[in-house]
Amino acid sequence: MSRRKIIGWSVCALVGLAGAAALAPSAAAVSVPAGSVLGASVPAVPVNGRALAVIEQYYLPAVSPNVGPGSDDSLYVSPQPPGTEGLNDSQYAPGVNVQYPHQDSSHAWQLRVNPQQPPAGVTTPPLIFDASAVHDTGSDQISAEVWTNYELDVPAGGAGTPQPYVYLAGLHSSAVCNGGWGQTSTGLDALYVRQPGGSLSPVNVPASGYTVSRLPFPPPEGEQDPANPHFGDLTVRRVQGAPDLLSTADIEPGYLQRAAGWRIDVTVYRLDAAGNRSDVRTDSMVLGAAAC
């Protein structure tokens, strides 16, 4: 079961979902609370032949017959006929609860897009949310671009207060496809990752990936046995191609040729006294991906 937010449909299609939203020029896209379902009456997006500006995806594998799997995505899709879907608004700052369906959201990991106030220790980046998916007029060329900041918070510690675990500043991805030709790029201005000592520290932007092991890491469904808590190995890495995207409600990577962006994989587990792992699984997120 998944939750989805298709934000690549025309503004007219969104008005009925957003209530009596005024179509002022500054309201080119309707602000929707995290977890809302847009386009629920519309079939899943046919991604073949389209460009996608993927704001976020996540996938959580099932942990029991009664829990999971869980997934979510939000994206802009290049229109047919030619045109542009997207939004450029530095004040747009949606939040996403990374959680299983029908779960108590107090345990959820929290993904913040374009956070208006970065956590302590982070050099304040420019506020930006610029995402678009384009089908060029008079051409077969399609393209997508995402440019924003991201923060992943995890309810860790005795009080379960959200703590910043990852901050990606100035994430900028693009993809262009025209027939069999295409190109992609992605980069970061800065990357901050939580360290075993508890600090959120700047690290070098990796050419491939950066991993921190054995972090205290309550899973999205919550810590069921506080006396036997979970740990996590956290990896931040580049999306190397379409196969690195996640299969979610609106995205099937097999229909895409190219993709660039960033991905977070968290392998969570318990440790016994001898250091042996149990209850091992990997939860994944894709952030700021451009694909076509």
N, C-alpha and C positions, 0 to 999 in steps of 0.2 A: 504494500500500500504506500502511496506517495502523496505528497502535497506539491502543487506546482503553481507557478505564476508565469503565465505567458504574457510578456509585456510588449510583444512585437506586433500586436494588432492595431488597427487604426484607432485614433482617439474616439471616434464615434462609437465604436464597439465597446469602449470602456465606460462611457458616460452612464449607461444604465446600471453598471456595477458599482459605480462610485457615488451614486446619488445625484443630487442636483449640482454637480460640479460645473462651474462656469468655464467656458472655453475661451478664456482670455489668452492673448498671445504668450504670456509667461507660463501658462498651464498646458504646455504642449504634451505633457504626460501627466496622468493622474497619480497622485501619491497614494499608495495603498499600504495598509499596515502589513507587517511581516506575517506570513502564513495565510494571507488572503488568497483566494483562488480566482484568477482571471482567466477568461476564456473557457470556463468549465463546460460550456455547451458546444465548444469548438473541438473538432478532432485534433489529435496530436499533430504537431507541426511536421509536414513532409520536408525533412531537412535536405534531401537530395536536391541539388540545384539551388540551394539557398546559402546565404552567409549568415552566421550566427555571432552575435556579441553576447557571450555568456557571462553574466554578472556573477553567478555562483551556481555550483552543483554540490550536492553531497550524497553519499550512499553509506548507510549503516547496515551491516549484515544482521540477519536474525540471530538472536542470542538464546531463544527458546521457542517452543511451539506457540507461545502466547505473546512474544515480544519480537517485532520486526518482521521483515526488514523495513527500513525507513529511508526515504529519499526526497529530494527537493531540487528544483532548478528554477532559475529566472533568467530570461534572455530576451534579446531583441532579434527579430528575424527579418532578413531582407524581403521586401514586398514583391508581389507579382500582380500587376505589371510594375515596371521600373519605378523606383522612388527610394525614400529613406525612412527608416524607423529608428528612433533613438531619443536621447535626451542629453542636453548639456546644461547642467544646473549644479552649481557648487554647493547649494544648500540641500540637495537631495541626499538623504542619509538613511537608507532603509536598514533594518535589522532583521536577522534571520535566526530563529531558534533551531539549532542542529539537534534533532530529537526524533524519537520514534513516534508513530501515530498514537494519539490519545494519551500521551505521556504527560506527567506533571512537568511543566516547563521550568520549574525551579531547578531541576537537575540538568537542563539542557546546556550544551555548549552554545555560546552566543557569538555569531558572526556579525560584525558591524562593518557596513560599507560606507566609505567616506565619513568616518567618525569626526564629529565636529570638534571634539576635544581629545587629543591623543593622550595615552597614559603617561605617567611620570617617567622621565628618563628618555622620552622620544623627542627628538628635535622636530618641532612642529612643521609638518609639510604643508604646502598650499592645499586648501580645500578644493577638490575637483571631483566631478562626476561627469564624464563625457563618454558616452557609449552610442554606437551607431552601427546599423547594418544596412548596406546600400546595394541596390541593383541599378547600374548606370543606364541612363537613357540612351537608346540607340546602340547598345552594346550588350554582349553577353557577360561582361565583367561584373563580378559581385565582390564585395569587400566588407570587412567588419573591423571595428576598433573599440577597445575598452581602455579607459584611462581613469584610475581612481586609487584610493587607499583602502586597506583592509586591516581589521583587527579581530583576532580570535581570542575570546575570553572563556575560561573554564572555571566552574564553581569549585574551587579547591580550598583547602584549609578547613579548620574546625568549624567555622561558621558557614561554609559553603559560599563565601562571597566570591563573585566573579573576579578572576585574576587574569591579566593579559598574558597570553602564552606566545602569540606571534603578532608582529605588526609589519605589514608590507607597505612601504611608502612609495608613492609615485609609480605604481604598477601600470605599465603601458604595453598593450599587445595589439598587433594588427595582422590581418590576413587578407590576401587578394587572390582570386581565382578567375581565370579566363580560359575556358576549355581545358586543355591539358597543362596549361602554364599556371604557375602561381608562386607566391612567396609569403613567408610569415616572419614575424619578429616579436620578441618580448624582452622586457627589461624591468629593473627596479632601481629607484633612486637610493633606497636603503632598506635593510632587513634587520629586524630585531626579533630575537628568539629567547624564550625563558631558559635559564640555566639551572642545573641541579641545586645550586645554592638559593634559588628563588628569585633572582634578579632577571629583569627583562633587559637583555644586553644587545648592543649592535654587533653584527657579525658581517663578514665579507659576503657580498652577494655572490652566490655560488654559480660556477659555470654549469654545473649539473645539479648537485643536491647538497643539503646541509642537514645533519642528523644530530639530535641530542637524545641520549638514552637514559632510561630509568628515572624519568620525571614522575613525581606524584601526579596521577592522571585519572580522576574519577570518570567513568564512562558516561555517555549521554543519558542512560537510563537511571543513573544514580548509583551510589555505593550501597549495595545490599548488605554487606558485612563490613562495617567500619574497622573491625579488628583484623580483617584480612584485606587491606585496600589494594586497589589497582595501581600499577605503574604504566608508563607509556614510553615508547620510542617514537619520537616525533621527527619526521623528515619533511623539509620544504624543498621542492625541486621544480624544475622547469617542465612544462608540457612539451614533449618532444615531437608529438604528432597526434593525429586524430585518435589512435588507439589509447592514448593517455586520458581522453575524456571518459566520463562515467556514463553508463547506460541508465538514463532516468526517464521520466514520463514523456519528455518532449525531445530527447536527444538520443539518437542511436549512432554511435561513432562509426559504424561500418558504412554509413552512407556518406561520410565526409572524406575529403581528400587530404586536407591540411588543417593544422591547429597549432596555436601557440598560446601560452599562458603560464599559470603557476598551479601547483598541486601540493596539498598537504596530506600526508598519510600518517596515521597514528596507530601503531600496533600496541594495543592495550593487553594487559595480562596481570595475573597474580604471581607472587613469588613465595615459595616455601622456605623453610629455614636453611635448606641446602642451596638455595638459589635457583631451583627448578621452576620453570614457568608452567602455568595452567590457565585455562579460560582465555586462550590467546585468540585474538581476532584483529582485523585491521579496518578502521574507519577512514574514509577518504573524502576530500573536498577538492574541487577545482575552482579557481578564482581568476577572474579577469581574463578569460580565454576568448580568442578570436578564431573562428573556424569557417571553412567553406569547402 
